[in-house]
């Protein structure tokens, strides 16, 4: 797993995401939500969702 991550980081050093997140868990939730709607909509929803359920 670490080898794959290292390879991806070397291949895409400038990679960014449009999803707003502060930790890996928030990124995971945002990624799951983005499968059903746009990243823009996910960012609107998670703006209230993450503070309401910080340890979910």
C-alpha positions in Angstrom: 0.0 0.0 0.0 2.8 2.4 0.9 4.5 1.6 -2.4 1.4 2.5 -4.4 1.0 5.7 -2.4 4.6 6.6 -3.0 4.3 5.9 -6.7 1.2 8.0 -7.0 2.8 10.9 -5.1 5.8 10.8 -7.4 3.6 10.7 -10.6 1.2 13.4 -9.4 3.1 15.7 -7.1 0.8 18.7 -7.8 -2.5 16.7 -7.3 -5.3 18.5 -5.5 -9.0 17.9 -4.9 -11.9 20.2 -5.1 -13.4 18.7 -2.0 -13.1 20.7 1.2 -11.8 18.6 4.1 -9.6 18.9 7.2 -8.7 15.2 7.8 -8.7 11.8 6.0 -12.1 10.9 7.4 -13.8 14.0 6.1 -12.2 13.4 2.7 -13.5 9.8 2.7 -17.1 11.0 3.5 -16.9 13.8 0.9 -15.6 11.3 -1.7 -18.5 9.0 -1.0 -21.0 11.8 -1.3 -19.4 13.1 -4.5 -20.3 9.8 -6.2 -24.0 11.0 -6.2 -23.6 14.8 -6.8 -21.2 17.5 -7.8 -18.1 18.4 -5.7 -19.6 21.9 -5.4 -22.8 20.5 -3.8 -20.8 18.2 -1.5 -18.8 21.2 -0.3 -22.0 23.1 0.5 -23.5 20.1 2.4 -20.3 19.2 4.3 -19.9 22.8 5.5 -22.8 22.0 8.0 -22.4 18.3 8.2 -18.9 18.0 9.5 -19.4 20.4 12.4 -22.7 18.8 13.4 -21.1 15.3 13.5 -17.4 15.8 14.2 -16.9 12.2 15.6 -19.4 10.2 13.5 
